[in-house]
Amino acid sequence: MLSKEIRKDFPILDQEINGYPLVYLDSAATSQKPRQVIEAITNYYKYDNSNVHRGVHTLGNRATEGYEGAREKVRKFINAKSTQEVIFMRGATTALNTVAQGYGRQNVEEGDEIVITHMEHHSNIIPWQQLAKEKGAILKYVDLEEDGTLSLDKVRETVTDRTKIVSIMYVSNVLGTMNPIKEITEIAHAHGAIMVVDGAQAAPHLKIDVQKLDCDFLAFSGHKMCGPTGIGVLYGKKDLLNKMEPVEFGGEMIDFVGLYESTWKELPWKFEGGTPIIAGAIGLGAAIDYLEQIGLDEIEKHEHELAGYAMDRMSSIEGLTIYGPKDPGKRAGLVTFNLDNVHPHDVATVLDMNGIAVRAGHHCAQPLMKWLDVSATARASFYLYNTEEDVDRLVEGLRIAKEYFE
């Protein structure tokens, strides 16, 4: 287990909610921010606030160094070959939409196939639905196994020579399933398709090496990995990004503008129109520094242990159903569950009355809720600042909720 001293880096955890010490178990929705990240953003606004790339004055140079320095930190974090392959965007949603519009519109034709799964977040469903409608393409789903995992045999059955795009989340935000992305990428490439990875739930919790995975695109957000909201990353292989047209046009991304024709800057800037998310990128860079100082391997191990402890403790509660793989080693650090005859929103409300923050609803995964045959679930998601004591508080709160509604 990671040291409990880590909690001291997160000022927000040092408070009471409804008279109880806060237990924050909603990091899959957004993580809390360490003071190191908060200070990096504050210092940018206090001392370096300026636009980037355009100015020759000192503040402009310092802002540019911070912004482009963050890009290099991201490159190392995911082991991209070049900073030209790292595009700053508003979040994973924007990144996935950019691939659907920028790559998909150029390369998908009528009758082509796009393959996803039932477990995808809405951000990795709707862009492909829209692309399929626009192009007359076929949207196909890989069936899940009974425990919510993916079978490579079923992936092979679904992906064909007509498949142009395979887009799958690395880690499920509901089931906690960790998908075999490298093997799925090999299947996609064998049929001439590209592989798009939704890494929003993976980047905060485990090491990602895009060169080893050989994925063509990867999207993730900063706010789930101790960084600020409003910043995310699109990684793409350089040759694919060079062939793509931008989907947003304006200042900063142009090379030359005439009355009737314009040309674009080189990568990565041709995809970063307008004033970029400077403070967000600097905050994300600080978050990467923080996570790497602790170690992604240590964070992943800590979360696996917490998830295993939570599943063991929660399984003792009669009438509680846990969704997803039963083996904690095959899932990320979250537990999604329901109490018999109690709506998840009611469970979450009782827990909040006891100072415990969990998520309740469909988790932007309505097709998965239908697959699970439920309308909604509750979810407790763990991160590096959570402890076994937090899990004990959760279990105590669930017993209170069960007794209250019985």
C-alpha positions in Angstrom: 0.0 0.0 0.0 1.1 3.6 -0.7 1.9 5.8 2.3 -1.0 7.6 3.9 1.3 10.7 3.9 0.2 11.1 0.2 -3.2 12.3 1.5 -1.5 15.4 2.9 -0.7 16.6 -0.7 -4.5 16.9 -1.4 -5.9 19.9 0.5 -9.5 19.1 -0.4 -9.4 15.8 1.6 -8.8 17.8 4.8 -12.5 18.7 5.4 -15.7 17.4 6.8 -18.9 16.6 4.9 -22.1 16.6 6.9 -20.0 16.3 10.1 -17.9 13.4 8.9 -14.3 13.4 7.5 -14.5 13.3 3.7 -14.0 9.9 2.0 -13.7 10.6 -1.7 -14.4 7.6 -3.9 -15.3 9.2 -7.2 -11.9 9.5 -8.9 -13.1 7.7 -12.0 -15.3 10.8 -12.6 -12.5 13.3 -11.7 -9.5 13.0 -9.4 -8.5 15.4 -6.7 -5.5 17.7 -7.3 -2.3 17.8 -5.2 -1.0 21.1 -4.1 1.9 20.7 -6.4 -0.5 20.9 -9.4 -2.5 23.8 -7.9 0.7 25.7 -7.2 2.0 25.2 -10.8 -1.2 26.6 -12.2 -1.2 29.5 -9.7 2.4 30.3 -10.4 1.8 30.5 -14.2 -1.0 33.1 -13.6 1.1 34.9 -11.0 4.4 35.2 -12.8 4.3 33.9 -16.4 0.8 34.7 -17.8 1.1 35.4 -21.5 0.1 33.9 -24.8 2.5 31.4 -26.3 4.5 31.1 -29.5 3.7 34.6 -30.8 5.6 37.0 -28.5 9.3 37.7 -28.2 9.0 39.2 -24.7 10.1 37.4 -21.5 6.7 36.4 -20.3 5.8 35.0 -23.7 9.0 33.0 -23.8 8.4 31.6 -20.3 4.8 30.7 -21.1 5.9 28.9 -24.3 8.6 27.0 -22.4 6.1 25.9 -19.8 3.5 24.9 -22.5 5.9 23.0 -24.8 7.7 21.6 -21.8 4.5 20.0 -20.8 4.2 18.5 -24.2 7.5 16.8 -23.8 6.5 15.4 -20.4 3.4 13.9 -22.1 5.6 12.4 -24.8 7.8 10.7 -22.3 4.7 9.6 -20.2 3.2 7.6 -23.0 6.5 6.9 -24.8 5.5 8.6 -28.1 8.3 8.9 -30.7 8.0 12.7 -31.1 6.3 15.7 -29.5 4.7 16.2 -33.0 2.5 13.2 -32.1 1.1 14.9 -28.9 -1.8 17.2 -29.5 -3.3 19.2 -26.6 -7.1 19.2 -26.6 -10.0 20.0 -24.3 -10.3 16.4 -23.2 -10.6 12.8 -24.3 -14.1 13.5 -25.7 -12.7 16.2 -28.1 -9.8 13.9 -29.0 -12.1 11.0 -30.0 -14.3 13.4 -31.9 -11.3 14.8 -33.7 -10.3 11.3 -34.9 -13.8 10.5 -36.0 -14.1 13.7 -38.0 -10.5 14.3 -39.1 -9.6 10.7 -39.9 -13.0 9.0 -40.3 -14.5 11.4 -42.8 -11.4 11.0 -45.1 -11.1 7.2 -44.9 -14.5 5.6 -44.1 -16.8 4.9 -47.1 -20.3 3.4 -47.5 -20.4 -0.2 -46.4 -17.2 0.0 -44.3 -17.2 -1.2 -40.7 -16.4 0.5 -37.4 -16.0 -1.9 -34.5 -16.5 -0.9 -30.8 -17.9 -2.8 -27.7 -20.9 -2.6 -25.4 -18.8 -1.3 -22.5 -17.8 2.0 -24.2 -18.3 5.4 -22.7 -20.7 7.5 -24.6 -17.7 9.6 -25.8 -16.5 6.5 -27.7 -19.9 5.6 -29.1 -21.6 8.7 -30.3 -18.8 10.0 -32.6 -18.8 6.6 -34.4 -22.6 6.5 -34.6 -22.6 10.0 -36.3 -19.8 9.0 -38.6 -21.5 5.8 -39.6 -24.8 7.7 -40.3 -22.9 10.3 -42.4 -21.0 7.8 -44.4 -23.4 4.9 -44.6 -20.9 2.7 -42.7 -21.8 -0.2 -40.4 -21.3 0.1 -36.7 -20.5 -3.3 -35.1 -20.2 -4.3 -31.5 -18.0 -7.0 -30.0 -20.1 -9.1 -27.6 -18.9 -9.2 -24.0 -18.3 -12.3 -21.9 -20.5 -13.0 -19.0 -18.1 -11.4 -16.5 -17.8 -8.2 -18.7 -14.4 -9.1 -20.3 -13.5 -9.3 -23.9 -12.7 -12.5 -25.7 -10.1 -12.2 -28.4 -11.9 -14.9 -30.3 -15.0 -12.7 -30.5 -12.9 -9.7 -31.6 -11.5 -11.9 -34.4 -15.1 -12.9 -35.3 -16.2 -9.3 -35.4 -13.3 -7.5 -37.2 -13.2 -8.2 -41.0 -11.4 -6.9 -44.1 -14.2 -4.3 -44.3 -13.3 -2.9 -40.9 -11.7 0.5 -41.2 -11.7 1.5 -37.5 -11.6 -0.4 -34.2 -12.1 1.9 -31.2 -12.1 0.4 -27.7 -11.5 1.7 -24.1 -8.4 0.5 -22.3 -10.2 0.3 -19.0 -13.9 0.2 -18.4 -15.2 3.1 -16.2 -18.0 0.8 -15.0 -16.8 -2.8 -14.9 -13.1 -2.0 -14.3 -12.2 -4.4 -17.1 -8.7 -4.0 -18.4 -8.8 -4.9 -22.1 -6.0 -6.6 -24.0 -5.3 -3.6 -26.3 -2.0 -4.8 -27.7 -3.6 -8.0 -28.9 -6.7 -6.3 -30.2 -4.4 -3.8 -32.1 -2.7 -6.7 -33.8 -6.1 -8.1 -34.9 -7.1 -4.7 -36.3 -3.9 -4.2 -38.2 -4.1 -7.7 -39.7 -7.3 -6.5 -41.4 -5.9 -3.1 -42.4 -7.9 -1.2 -39.8 -6.6 1.4 -37.4 -6.8 1.1 -33.7 -8.2 3.9 -31.5 -7.8 3.7 -27.8 -9.9 5.5 -25.2 -7.3 5.8 -22.4 -9.3 8.1 -20.1 -9.5 5.4 -17.3 -6.0 4.0 -18.0 -3.6 6.9 -18.1 -4.1 7.9 -14.5 -3.5 4.4 -13.2 -1.1 2.3 -15.2 1.9 2.7 -17.5 1.0 3.3 -21.2 3.6 2.7 -23.9 2.0 3.6 -27.2 4.9 2.2 -29.2 4.6 -1.2 -27.5 0.8 -1.1 -27.9 1.3 0.0 -31.5 -2.1 1.8 -31.3 -2.7 4.4 -34.0 -4.5 6.9 -31.7 -4.9 7.3 -28.0 -7.1 9.8 -26.1 -7.0 10.7 -22.5 -7.9 13.6 -20.1 -5.9 15.5 -17.5 -8.6 15.8 -14.8 -8.7 12.1 -14.1 -5.0 12.0 -13.4 -4.5 14.7 -10.8 -4.4 17.5 -13.5 -6.9 20.3 -14.1 -10.1 20.1 -16.0 -10.3 21.3 -19.6 -7.1 19.7 -20.8 -6.6 16.4 -22.6 -4.3 14.7 -25.1 -4.7 13.1 -28.5 -1.8 10.9 -29.4 -1.6 9.9 -33.1 1.0 8.3 -35.3 2.8 11.1 -37.2 2.0 9.8 -40.7 -1.7 9.5 -39.9 -1.8 13.0 -38.3 0.0 14.5 -41.3 -2.6 13.1 -43.7 -5.6 14.3 -41.6 -7.2 17.7 -42.1 -7.8 19.9 -39.0 -11.4 20.1 -37.7 -11.0 23.5 -36.1 -9.7 26.5 -37.9 -8.5 29.9 -36.8 -5.4 31.6 -35.3 -2.3 29.7 -34.1 -2.9 26.7 -36.4 -2.2 28.5 -39.7 0.9 29.0 -41.8 -0.3 31.4 -44.4 -3.8 32.9 -44.9 -4.8 34.5 -48.2 -8.2 35.8 -49.3 -9.3 32.5 -50.7 -6.8 29.8 -49.6 -4.9 29.0 -46.4 -2.2 26.6 -45.4 -1.6 24.9 -42.0 1.3 24.8 -39.6 3.2 21.6 -39.1 2.3 19.1 -36.4 1.3 19.4 -33.6 0.1 23.0 -34.0 -2.2 22.4 -37.0 -4.7 20.8 -34.6 -4.4 23.5 -31.9 -6.4 26.4 -33.3 -6.8 29.5 -31.2 -5.2 30.4 -27.9 -4.2 27.0 -26.5 -5.0 25.6 -23.0 -1.8 27.0 -21.6 -2.4 26.8 -17.8 -4.1 23.4 -18.3 -1.1 22.0 -20.1 1.3 23.3 -17.4 -1.0 21.8 -14.7 -1.0 18.5 -16.6 2.8 18.6 -16.8 2.9 19.1 -13.0 0.5 16.2 -12.5 2.7 13.9 -14.6 5.7 14.9 -12.5 3.8 14.1 -9.4 2.5 10.7 -10.6 5.9 9.7 -11.9 7.6 10.6 -8.7 5.3 8.1 -6.9 5.5 5.6 -9.7 2.7 4.3 -11.9 3.6 0.7 -11.0 3.1 1.5 -7.4 -0.2 3.3 -8.0 -1.5 0.4 -10.0 -0.5 -2.1 -7.3 -2.1 0.0 -4.6 -5.4 0.2 -6.5 -5.5 -3.5 -7.2 -5.0 -4.2 -3.5 -7.7 -1.7 -2.5 -10.1 -3.1 -5.1 -9.5 -6.6 -3.8 -10.0 -5.5 -0.2 -13.2 -3.7 -1.1 -14.6 -6.6 -3.1 -13.9 -8.9 -0.2 -15.5 -6.6 2.4 -18.5 -5.7 0.3 -19.2 -9.3 -0.6 -20.2 -9.9 3.0 -23.2 -7.5 2.6 -26.3 -9.6 1.8 -28.2 -8.4 -1.3 -25.2 -6.5 -2.8 -24.3 -7.3 -6.4 -20.8 -6.4 -7.8 -20.4 -6.1 -11.5 -17.4 -6.9 -13.6 -14.5 -9.4 -13.3 -14.3 -11.2 -10.0 -10.5 -11.4 -10.1 -9.1 -8.0 -8.7 -6.0 -8.6 -10.8 -8.0 -8.4 -14.0 -9.7 -5.1 -13.1 -8.8 -1.5 -12.3 -9.3 0.1 -8.9 -13.1 0.6 -8.9 -16.1 -1.4 -7.8 -19.5 -0.9 -9.3 -22.5 -2.4 -7.4 -26.1 -2.3 -6.5 -28.1 -3.0 -3.3 -31.2 -5.1 -3.9 -34.4 -3.0 -3.9 -32.5 0.3 -3.3 -32.0 2.8 -6.1 -28.3 3.7 -6.6 -29.1 7.4 -6.1 -30.6 6.6 -2.7 -27.5 4.6 -1.8 -25.3 7.5 -2.9 -27.4 10.0 -0.9 -27.1 8.0 2.3 -23.4 7.6 1.8 -23.1 11.4 1.2 -24.9 12.0 4.5 -22.1 10.0 6.1 -19.3 12.0 4.3 -18.7 9.4 1.6 -18.7 10.5 -2.1 -19.5 7.8 -4.7 -21.0 8.1 -8.2 -24.5 6.8 -9.1 -26.3 6.7 -12.4 -25.6 5.2 -15.8 -22.0 6.5 -15.9 -22.3 7.6 -19.5 -22.6 4.0 -20.5 -26.3 3.4 -21.2 -25.7 0.5 -23.7 -23.7 -1.3 -21.0 -26.5 -0.7 -18.4 -28.8 -2.3 -20.9 -26.4 -5.2 -21.3 -26.3 -5.6 -17.5 -30.1 -5.4 -17.4 -30.1 -2.5 -14.9 -31.1 1.2 -15.2 -28.2 2.5 -13.1 -25.5 1.4 -10.6 -23.4 2.9 -7.8 -19.6 3.1 -8.2 -16.8 3.5 -5.8 -13.5 4.3 -7.5 -10.1 4.5 -5.8 -6.9 6.4 -6.4 -3.5 6.8 -4.9 -4.9 8.9 -1.9 -7.4 6.2 -0.8 -6.9 3.8 2.1 -8.3 0.6 3.6 -10.0 2.9 6.2 -11.9 4.6 3.3 -13.1 1.2 2.2 -14.2 0.4 5.8 -16.1 3.6 5.9 -17.8 2.7 2.6 -18.8 -0.7 3.9 -20.1 0.8 7.1 -22.1 3.4 5.1 -23.6 0.6 2.9 -24.8 -1.3 6.0 -26.4 1.9 7.2 -28.1 2.4 3.8 -29.3 -1.2 3.8 -30.8 -0.9 7.3 -32.4 2.4 6.5 -34.2 1.2 3.5 -35.2 -2.1 5.0 
